[in-house]
Amino acid sequence: MPADDQNVFVSPPETPQVPPGPGFHATRTQRVTLIIGLLVALWLMLDLFASVLAPFVAAAVLAYALDPPTTQLTRLGLPRGAAALLMMIAVIAGVLLFALLLYPLVVVQIGLLVHRIPQYATLVQGWAREVLTHLQDNFGPDVVNDKLRDLVSGQAGSMLSILLSTVTGVIGGSFAIFNLLSIAIVTPVVGFYLLRDWPKVVHMVDSWLPHRYRDVIRAQAREVDRILSAWVRGQALCCLLLALYYAASLTVAGLDLGLIVGLMAGLLSFIPYVGSITGGVTAIGLALAQYPLWRGVMVVGGILVIGQILEGYVIYPRFLGDRVELPAVWVIFALFAGGAAFGFLGVMLAVPVAATIGVLARFWLRRYLESPLYLDPPSA
């Protein structure tokens, strides 16, 4: 990614400083106390206000992602406020257009799902009964008896109804609706102000850096920015392309709920392997329930295989490449750990925190490999 497209932390003009008098130096205890105090304050803020911070964090992510094109507009002579407003209007228009185009199709497919739940439940019951009958014939009634077979086949059918009611309750919950409305309304407003004032915010934070470690902190911040900007923008493009491919291909193949399954598989691809596994299992399961012959299942399987080839050898190498030094296992752990600690807010903060920890870990590893702790020869 070119340097002009990154949120590069440019050092502001240095203000002449009066040299401190003799003995005016921070002790190691003061430095450690400051770092621990900042970490504790950040943790308490997240713990206390996690339920209301989601739209503000989303606005900060949006402003971070839109800063490079906004900066390009300002270089063309447009005022920063007008450029920020234009970018936010473009984003809102794109989201509304996407929602208006997909809303009728999504509503139709959700209605189809609700209508066919009994049919899918019957098919699952029959499949479970056939499997248990086969096991009973092979291993005898001592291993699989008739009561167990009837119980499992009955419960297998009711699992779909329970799953549907659970999903409906989660989607229709008042707290979920409140969060969705707050993100939809508050995020664009806060995002505009953050995007407009982004250079001032970066300059202000830079002015707070301690003089002794300013160059080191700036270097690490630029490294975090390089990795994070590549991941955010590259992953967004990858998820969008995969969602379009899976949704269009599964819909053309005639799979019930193909649009929803394809969008889900593409949008969940920001979690390594989760989007492909979830979408693949769901698509194959729907294909087995819908098509009486294996031909339809093979078509759906071929679409999924081609999607994996495009993802692994075309889309990800093109838009992410080697610029993102975030291993898949580290991203998965960060997302799950963030979700377990702070819910949806933790998921949004997981990747930036993981990128920052990764940069700091590599920095301290280099320091360790150059220090006497590592280089001291063994004792005679």
N, C-alpha and C positions, 0 to 999 in steps of 0.2 A: 504494500500500500504506500503510495507516495507520501512524502512528509507533509505536503499541504493538506492531505485528507485526514490527518490525525489531530486529535486534541493535544497538540504538543504544548508542554508546560514551558513557555518562554520566560526566561528570567526578566523581571521588570528592571527598569533603570535603578541602579544602586543609589541609595540616599547616603550622603556623607555621614558617617557615624563618629561620634566622639569616642576615642579609645577609653576603655574602662580604667579606673584607677588601680593602683596596686592592691592585690588581695580580692579584687572583684571578679571572682570566677565561681562558676557553679560546681558544686561537689558532685561526686558520683551518686551519693544518696539523694540529692535533689533531683537529678536526672531520672533515676529509677522511680522515685516517688511521683514525678510528673507523668511518666509513661503509664504507671499502674493506675494513677488517678484518672487519666483520660480513658483508659480501657474500661475501668469500672463505671465511669459516667456514661460511656457509650452503651455498655451492657444494660445498665439500669434504664436508660432512655428507650432502648429497644424493648425491654421487658415490660415497661409501664405503658408505652404508647404503640405497641405493635398493632393493635386493632385499628388505629387511625392513620398509621404512617404509610399504608400501601399506596394511596394515590400520590403522595408526595415523592415516594421513591420511584414510582412509575414516571412521574413528571421529570425527575432528575435523569432517569435513563433516557427518556425521550429527548430532553435537551442535550444530553451528551451525544446521542446519535445524530441529531440534526445540526450540531454546531458546525461541522465542516461545510455542508452546503450553504448554511447561513453566512458563514465567513466569506465564501465565494461570492455571494450576492453583494455583500458589503464592499468587496473589492471592485465590483462593477459600478459602484457609486450609490447604491441603495443604503439609506440609513439602517442602522442595526435594528431598531424597533420595527420598521416596515418589513425588513427581511425576515425577522422572527415571526411577525404576524402572517406573512405570506406562506412561510413553511408550515405553520400550524393549520392554516386554512387548507393547504394542500393535503396534509395528513388527515384532517377531519373529513374532507371531501372524499378522499380515497377510501376511508373506512366506511363512510355512509354508502358510497356507491357499491362497495363490496357487499355490505349487509343487505342493501335493497335488491341486489341481483340474486343473492343466495337465499334470502329469507323465504320466498315462496317454495323453493325446492326443499329447503330444510324442514319447513312445516309439513309438506306433503310426505316426506320420508319419515318424520316422526309419527305422523298419523298412520302410515303403513306399518311401522314397527308395533305400535299399540294394537293395531287390528290383527297382526299376525303372531302376537305373543302366544295365544292358545295353540296355534298350529305348530309353532316351534316347540312348545312344551310337550305336545303330543309326540312329535318326532324324537325329542330327547328321551321321553319315557320309553318309546319303542326301541330306541338304540340301546339304552341301558338294560332293558329286559333281554334283548338278544345277546348282549355281551355276557350277562350273568347266566343265561341259559347255556351258552357255549362253555362257560367256566364250569357250570354244574355237570355238564355232560363229560368234561375232561377230567375233573378232579373228584367227582362224586358228590352226593348230597351231604356228606359230613362236612365238607368245606363250604359249600354254597347251598343253603337250603331254600325252600320255597318262600319262607317268611322273609329272609334277608333279601331275596330277589324282588319281592313285591315292595318291600320298604324302600330299597334303593331306587327302583324305577319310579316310585311315587314321589320321592324327595327330589329326584333329578328334574322332574317336571315342574315342581313348585319353586325350584331355585330361580328360574327365570322371572316368575312373578315377583318374588322377593327382591331380586335385583332391580327390576323396573320400578317398584315402589320406593326403593332406597334412592335411586337416581332422581326420581321425581321429587322426593322430599328434600334432597340436597339442592336441586336446582330451584325449587320453589320456596326454600327457607327464607324467612324475612331477613336474616343476617346476611345471607348470600346476595339477596336483592339489594340490600343497603350498600354492601361493598361494591357491587357492580355499578350502581347509580353514582356512588361517590367517585369511583374511578372514571366513569364516563363524563362526569360534570367537572370535578375538581382538577383532574389531571391536565386537560387542555389549558385551563386558566393558569395554574401554577407552572405548567411547562412553558407557556409563553413568557412569563416573567423571568424564569430561570434562563431560557434561551436568549432573551434580550440582554440580560445582565451577565451572561456566562463569562466573558473576558474579565469583567470587574470582579466576579466571584473568584476566578482563578488567581487574579492579581492579589486580591485580599488575602487568600489562603497562603499564597507564596510569601507575602510580607510578614506572616506570622512565624515562618520557619526560623528555628534557632540559627544564628550566624555560624556557629561552629560546624554544624552538620548540613548547612543549606545545600551545598553542591552534591553531597551524597544523596540527600532526600530527593532533590530534583532529578538526579540520574535514575533513581529507582522509580520515581513517579512517571518519567518518560517511558521506562520499560513496561510498567503496568499499563500505561495508556496504549502502547504499541500492541501488546497482547490482547487487551480488552477490546480495543476498537476493532481489531481484526476478527475477534470471536463474535462480537455482537453483530456487526454488519454482515460478516460472512455467514454466520449461522442463520440470521434472518432471511437472507437470500436463499440459502439451502432449504430451509423449512418451507418457504413460499413455493419454490420450484417443485419440491417433492409433494406438497399438498395439491398443487395444480395437476401434477402428473397422475397421482393415485386417484384423485377425485374424478378426473376426466376419463381415465382408463377403466376404472371399475364401473362408472356410470355407462359408458359405451358398451362394456361387456354385459350389461343388463343385470348386474348384481343388485338385489334389494339393499337399500341403505348404502349403496356404493359411494354416494357423494359424502355422507357423514363419515363413513369409515375412512375414505381417502383423505378428507380434511384432518381427521383425528390422527391418522398415521403420519401425515406430513408435519403438522404443527407440534406433535410430540417428539419429533426427531431432534429437538434441541437437547433431549436427554438421550445420550448414546444408547443404542439398541432398544430402548423402551418403545419408541414410535414404531419401528419396524416389526418388533415382536408383537406388540398389541394389535397393530393394524393387520398383520399377517394372520394371527390366530383368529381374530374376529372375521376377517374376510373368508378364510377357509371354512370356518364354522357356518357362516351364512350360505356359502356355496354348497356345502354338504346338505344343508336343510332345504335349499331351493331347487337344486338341479337333481333330477332322478338318475342321470348318467354321470360318469366320471369326466365327460368331455368338458362340461362347464367348470368343474373343479380344476381341471388342468389349465383352462384358460385363465382363471383367477390366479392360480399358482404361477403361471408364466408371467403375468403382469407383475406379481410381487418379486419374482426373480430378476426381471428386467429393471425394476425399481432399485433393487439392491445393487445391481451392476452400475446403474447410472449414479447412485449415491456414492459408491465406493471408488469408482474409477473416473468419473466425469465431474460431478457437481462438487463434491467435497475437495478434491485436489485443485479444482479451478478457483473456488471462492475462499477456501481456507488454507490449503497447502501446508507449508511448514511454518507459517507465521504464528500459529497458535500453539504455544507450549503448555497446553492443558491436557494431560492424559485423560482418556475416557473414564477410567476408574476414579480418578480424582474428581471429575465433574459429577459423576453419579453420586459419589459419597457426599460431596458438597451440597448437592440439591436435596438429598434425603436428610442430611444433618440439619440444613437450614429449615426445611419444612418441619422437622420434628421439634426444633427449638422455637421457631417464631411463626410457623404456619406459612401462609401465602407470602408474607413479607420476607420470611427467611429464604423462600425459593427465589424471589427476585434479587436478593442480596447475595445468593450463594456463589454465583460465578464471579462477580467482582471481588468478593472476599477470597475466593479460591485463587484467582489470578494474583492478588496482592500477596497472599501467603506464599505462593509459588515463587514469585520474584524475590521476596525477602529470604526465603529458604535457600535459593541459589546464591544470593549475595553473601549470606552468612557462611555457606559452604565454601565459597571462594576465599572468604576471610580465614576460615579455619584451615584450609589447605595451604595457606601462606603464613600461618602462624607457627610459633614454636610448639604449640600443643601437638601439631602434626609433624613438624619437621625435626623436632629434637631426636637425636640418634639414640638408640637403645643404650642402656647403661652397660658398662664393661662387665 
